[in-house]
């Protein structure tokens, strides 16, 4: 695949990802924990991120919305949580 075709494919993939992303709610760590407390056996996707400072990133779903939290400290997760470790969590800018 040529460079132009590769760039076009990457742009198309990004456009599709933005369409599929739906609503992402950005919350503080405390709010994220409150949401997790309402769910039996929550599914939580985690990743490490950050550019200048290390950040722990968390993503979960509740009542049809995706909730995202980023923290410099580890957020304690419920013992019954199913945890999926991802290489990266990408969410659209809240801009």
MODELLER restraints for C-alpha pairs under 7 A, 6 or more apart:
rsr = mdl.restraints
at = mdl.atoms
rsr.add(forms.Gaussian(group=physical.xy_distance, feature=features.Distance(at['CA:18:A'], at['CA:92:A']), mean=6.82, stdev=0.5))
rsr.add(forms.Gaussian(group=physical.xy_distance, feature=features.Distance(at['CA:23:A'], at['CA:65:A']), mean=6.07, stdev=0.5))
rsr.add(forms.Gaussian(group=physical.xy_distance, feature=features.Distance(at['CA:23:A'], at['CA:66:A']), mean=6.39, stdev=0.5))
rsr.add(forms.Gaussian(group=physical.xy_distance, feature=features.Distance(at['CA:24:A'], at['CA:65:A']), mean=6.51, stdev=0.5))
rsr.add(forms.Gaussian(group=physical.xy_distance, feature=features.Distance(at['CA:24:A'], at['CA:66:A']), mean=4.86, stdev=0.5))
rsr.add(forms.Gaussian(group=physical.xy_distance, feature=features.Distance(at['CA:24:A'], at['CA:67:A']), mean=5.81, stdev=0.5))
rsr.add(forms.Gaussian(group=physical.xy_distance, feature=features.Distance(at['CA:24:A'], at['CA:68:A']), mean=6.79, stdev=0.5))
rsr.add(forms.Gaussian(group=physical.xy_distance, feature=features.Distance(at['CA:25:A'], at['CA:66:A']), mean=6.08, stdev=0.5))
rsr.add(forms.Gaussian(group=physical.xy_distance, feature=features.Distance(at['CA:25:A'], at['CA:67:A']), mean=4.80, stdev=0.5))
rsr.add(forms.Gaussian(group=physical.xy_distance, feature=features.Distance(at['CA:25:A'], at['CA:68:A']), mean=6.06, stdev=0.5))
rsr.add(forms.Gaussian(group=physical.xy_distance, feature=features.Distance(at['CA:26:A'], at['CA:67:A']), mean=6.02, stdev=0.5))
rsr.add(forms.Gaussian(group=physical.xy_distance, feature=features.Distance(at['CA:26:A'], at['CA:68:A']), mean=4.96, stdev=0.5))
rsr.add(forms.Gaussian(group=physical.xy_distance, feature=features.Distance(at['CA:26:A'], at['CA:69:A']), mean=6.00, stdev=0.5))
rsr.add(forms.Gaussian(group=physical.xy_distance, feature=features.Distance(at['CA:27:A'], at['CA:67:A']), mean=6.81, stdev=0.5))
rsr.add(forms.Gaussian(group=physical.xy_distance, feature=features.Distance(at['CA:27:A'], at['CA:68:A']), mean=6.13, stdev=0.5))
rsr.add(forms.Gaussian(group=physical.xy_distance, feature=features.Distance(at['CA:27:A'], at['CA:69:A']), mean=5.32, stdev=0.5))
rsr.add(forms.Gaussian(group=physical.xy_distance, feature=features.Distance(at['CA:28:A'], at['CA:69:A']), mean=5.77, stdev=0.5))
rsr.add(forms.Gaussian(group=physical.xy_distance, feature=features.Distance(at['CA:29:A'], at['CA:69:A']), mean=5.88, stdev=0.5))
rsr.add(forms.Gaussian(group=physical.xy_distance, feature=features.Distance(at['CA:29:A'], at['CA:71:A']), mean=6.58, stdev=0.5))
rsr.add(forms.Gaussian(group=physical.xy_distance, feature=features.Distance(at['CA:29:A'], at['CA:75:A']), mean=6.60, stdev=0.5))
rsr.add(forms.Gaussian(group=physical.xy_distance, feature=features.Distance(at['CA:32:A'], at['CA:69:A']), mean=6.48, stdev=0.5))
rsr.add(forms.Gaussian(group=physical.xy_distance, feature=features.Distance(at['CA:36:A'], at['CA:42:A']), mean=6.41, stdev=0.5))
rsr.add(forms.Gaussian(group=physical.xy_distance, feature=features.Distance(at['CA:41:A'], at['CA:80:A']), mean=5.01, stdev=0.5))
rsr.add(forms.Gaussian(group=physical.xy_distance, feature=features.Distance(at['CA:41:A'], at['CA:81:A']), mean=4.83, stdev=0.5))
rsr.add(forms.Gaussian(group=physical.xy_distance, feature=features.Distance(at['CA:41:A'], at['CA:82:A']), mean=6.44, stdev=0.5))
rsr.add(forms.Gaussian(group=physical.xy_distance, feature=features.Distance(at['CA:42:A'], at['CA:81:A']), mean=4.83, stdev=0.5))
rsr.add(forms.Gaussian(group=physical.xy_distance, feature=features.Distance(at['CA:42:A'], at['CA:82:A']), mean=6.08, stdev=0.5))
rsr.add(forms.Gaussian(group=physical.xy_distance, feature=features.Distance(at['CA:43:A'], at['CA:60:A']), mean=6.10, stdev=0.5))
rsr.add(forms.Gaussian(group=physical.xy_distance, feature=features.Distance(at['CA:43:A'], at['CA:81:A']), mean=5.86, stdev=0.5))
rsr.add(forms.Gaussian(group=physical.xy_distance, feature=features.Distance(at['CA:43:A'], at['CA:82:A']), mean=4.77, stdev=0.5))
rsr.add(forms.Gaussian(group=physical.xy_distance, feature=features.Distance(at['CA:43:A'], at['CA:83:A']), mean=6.01, stdev=0.5))
rsr.add(forms.Gaussian(group=physical.xy_distance, feature=features.Distance(at['CA:44:A'], at['CA:58:A']), mean=6.59, stdev=0.5))
rsr.add(forms.Gaussian(group=physical.xy_distance, feature=features.Distance(at['CA:44:A'], at['CA:59:A']), mean=5.67, stdev=0.5))
rsr.add(forms.Gaussian(group=physical.xy_distance, feature=features.Distance(at['CA:44:A'], at['CA:60:A']), mean=4.92, stdev=0.5))
rsr.add(forms.Gaussian(group=physical.xy_distance, feature=features.Distance(at['CA:44:A'], at['CA:81:A']), mean=6.78, stdev=0.5))
rsr.add(forms.Gaussian(group=physical.xy_distance, feature=features.Distance(at['CA:44:A'], at['CA:82:A']), mean=6.18, stdev=0.5))
rsr.add(forms.Gaussian(group=physical.xy_distance, feature=features.Distance(at['CA:44:A'], at['CA:83:A']), mean=4.97, stdev=0.5))
rsr.add(forms.Gaussian(group=physical.xy_distance, feature=features.Distance(at['CA:44:A'], at['CA:84:A']), mean=6.20, stdev=0.5))
rsr.add(forms.Gaussian(group=physical.xy_distance, feature=features.Distance(at['CA:45:A'], at['CA:58:A']), mean=5.70, stdev=0.5))
rsr.add(forms.Gaussian(group=physical.xy_distance, feature=features.Distance(at['CA:45:A'], at['CA:59:A']), mean=5.08, stdev=0.5))
rsr.add(forms.Gaussian(group=physical.xy_distance, feature=features.Distance(at['CA:45:A'], at['CA:60:A']), mean=6.45, stdev=0.5))
rsr.add(forms.Gaussian(group=physical.xy_distance, feature=features.Distance(at['CA:45:A'], at['CA:83:A']), mean=5.87, stdev=0.5))
rsr.add(forms.Gaussian(group=physical.xy_distance, feature=features.Distance(at['CA:45:A'], at['CA:84:A']), mean=4.70, stdev=0.5))
rsr.add(forms.Gaussian(group=physical.xy_distance, feature=features.Distance(at['CA:45:A'], at['CA:85:A']), mean=5.91, stdev=0.5))
rsr.add(forms.Gaussian(group=physical.xy_distance, feature=features.Distance(at['CA:45:A'], at['CA:86:A']), mean=6.55, stdev=0.5))
rsr.add(forms.Gaussian(group=physical.xy_distance, feature=features.Distance(at['CA:46:A'], at['CA:57:A']), mean=5.54, stdev=0.5))
rsr.add(forms.Gaussian(group=physical.xy_distance, feature=features.Distance(at['CA:46:A'], at['CA:58:A']), mean=4.67, stdev=0.5))
rsr.add(forms.Gaussian(group=physical.xy_distance, feature=features.Distance(at['CA:46:A'], at['CA:59:A']), mean=6.54, stdev=0.5))
rsr.add(forms.Gaussian(group=physical.xy_distance, feature=features.Distance(at['CA:46:A'], at['CA:84:A']), mean=6.20, stdev=0.5))
rsr.add(forms.Gaussian(group=physical.xy_distance, feature=features.Distance(at['CA:46:A'], at['CA:85:A']), mean=5.03, stdev=0.5))
rsr.add(forms.Gaussian(group=physical.xy_distance, feature=features.Distance(at['CA:46:A'], at['CA:86:A']), mean=5.89, stdev=0.5))
rsr.add(forms.Gaussian(group=physical.xy_distance, feature=features.Distance(at['CA:47:A'], at['CA:56:A']), mean=6.15, stdev=0.5))
rsr.add(forms.Gaussian(group=physical.xy_distance, feature=features.Distance(at['CA:47:A'], at['CA:57:A']), mean=5.15, stdev=0.5))
rsr.add(forms.Gaussian(group=physical.xy_distance, feature=features.Distance(at['CA:47:A'], at['CA:58:A']), mean=6.73, stdev=0.5))
rsr.add(forms.Gaussian(group=physical.xy_distance, feature=features.Distance(at['CA:47:A'], at['CA:85:A']), mean=5.97, stdev=0.5))
rsr.add(forms.Gaussian(group=physical.xy_distance, feature=features.Distance(at['CA:47:A'], at['CA:86:A']), mean=5.19, stdev=0.5))
rsr.add(forms.Gaussian(group=physical.xy_distance, feature=features.Distance(at['CA:47:A'], at['CA:87:A']), mean=5.87, stdev=0.5))
rsr.add(forms.Gaussian(group=physical.xy_distance, feature=features.Distance(at['CA:47:A'], at['CA:88:A']), mean=5.52, stdev=0.5))
rsr.add(forms.Gaussian(group=physical.xy_distance, feature=features.Distance(at['CA:47:A'], at['CA:89:A']), mean=6.25, stdev=0.5))
rsr.add(forms.Gaussian(group=physical.xy_distance, feature=features.Distance(at['CA:48:A'], at['CA:55:A']), mean=5.86, stdev=0.5))
rsr.add(forms.Gaussian(group=physical.xy_distance, feature=features.Distance(at['CA:48:A'], at['CA:56:A']), mean=4.82, stdev=0.5))
rsr.add(forms.Gaussian(group=physical.xy_distance, feature=features.Distance(at['CA:48:A'], at['CA:57:A']), mean=5.90, stdev=0.5))
rsr.add(forms.Gaussian(group=physical.xy_distance, feature=features.Distance(at['CA:49:A'], at['CA:55:A']), mean=4.97, stdev=0.5))
rsr.add(forms.Gaussian(group=physical.xy_distance, feature=features.Distance(at['CA:49:A'], at['CA:56:A']), mean=6.14, stdev=0.5))
rsr.add(forms.Gaussian(group=physical.xy_distance, feature=features.Distance(at['CA:49:A'], at['CA:57:A']), mean=6.66, stdev=0.5))
rsr.add(forms.Gaussian(group=physical.xy_distance, feature=features.Distance(at['CA:54:A'], at['CA:72:A']), mean=6.19, stdev=0.5))
rsr.add(forms.Gaussian(group=physical.xy_distance, feature=features.Distance(at['CA:55:A'], at['CA:70:A']), mean=6.20, stdev=0.5))
rsr.add(forms.Gaussian(group=physical.xy_distance, feature=features.Distance(at['CA:55:A'], at['CA:71:A']), mean=5.38, stdev=0.5))
rsr.add(forms.Gaussian(group=physical.xy_distance, feature=features.Distance(at['CA:55:A'], at['CA:72:A']), mean=4.65, stdev=0.5))
rsr.add(forms.Gaussian(group=physical.xy_distance, feature=features.Distance(at['CA:56:A'], at['CA:70:A']), mean=5.58, stdev=0.5))
rsr.add(forms.Gaussian(group=physical.xy_distance, feature=features.Distance(at['CA:56:A'], at['CA:71:A']), mean=5.24, stdev=0.5))
rsr.add(forms.Gaussian(group=physical.xy_distance, feature=features.Distance(at['CA:56:A'], at['CA:72:A']), mean=6.02, stdev=0.5))
rsr.add(forms.Gaussian(group=physical.xy_distance, feature=features.Distance(at['CA:56:A'], at['CA:73:A']), mean=6.80, stdev=0.5))
rsr.add(forms.Gaussian(group=physical.xy_distance, feature=features.Distance(at['CA:56:A'], at['CA:74:A']), mean=6.28, stdev=0.5))
rsr.add(forms.Gaussian(group=physical.xy_distance, feature=features.Distance(at['CA:57:A'], at['CA:69:A']), mean=5.86, stdev=0.5))
rsr.add(forms.Gaussian(group=physical.xy_distance, feature=features.Distance(at['CA:57:A'], at['CA:70:A']), mean=4.45, stdev=0.5))
rsr.add(forms.Gaussian(group=physical.xy_distance, feature=features.Distance(at['CA:57:A'], at['CA:71:A']), mean=6.57, stdev=0.5))
rsr.add(forms.Gaussian(group=physical.xy_distance, feature=features.Distance(at['CA:58:A'], at['CA:68:A']), mean=5.63, stdev=0.5))
rsr.add(forms.Gaussian(group=physical.xy_distance, feature=features.Distance(at['CA:58:A'], at['CA:69:A']), mean=5.19, stdev=0.5))
rsr.add(forms.Gaussian(group=physical.xy_distance, feature=features.Distance(at['CA:58:A'], at['CA:70:A']), mean=6.31, stdev=0.5))
rsr.add(forms.Gaussian(group=physical.xy_distance, feature=features.Distance(at['CA:59:A'], at['CA:66:A']), mean=6.81, stdev=0.5))
rsr.add(forms.Gaussian(group=physical.xy_distance, feature=features.Distance(at['CA:59:A'], at['CA:67:A']), mean=5.58, stdev=0.5))
rsr.add(forms.Gaussian(group=physical.xy_distance, feature=features.Distance(at['CA:59:A'], at['CA:68:A']), mean=4.56, stdev=0.5))
rsr.add(forms.Gaussian(group=physical.xy_distance, feature=features.Distance(at['CA:59:A'], at['CA:69:A']), mean=6.60, stdev=0.5))
rsr.add(forms.Gaussian(group=physical.xy_distance, feature=features.Distance(at['CA:60:A'], at['CA:66:A']), mean=5.72, stdev=0.5))
rsr.add(forms.Gaussian(group=physical.xy_distance, feature=features.Distance(at['CA:60:A'], at['CA:67:A']), mean=5.34, stdev=0.5))
rsr.add(forms.Gaussian(group=physical.xy_distance, feature=features.Distance(at['CA:60:A'], at['CA:68:A']), mean=6.77, stdev=0.5))
rsr.add(forms.Gaussian(group=physical.xy_distance, feature=features.Distance(at['CA:61:A'], at['CA:67:A']), mean=5.94, stdev=0.5))
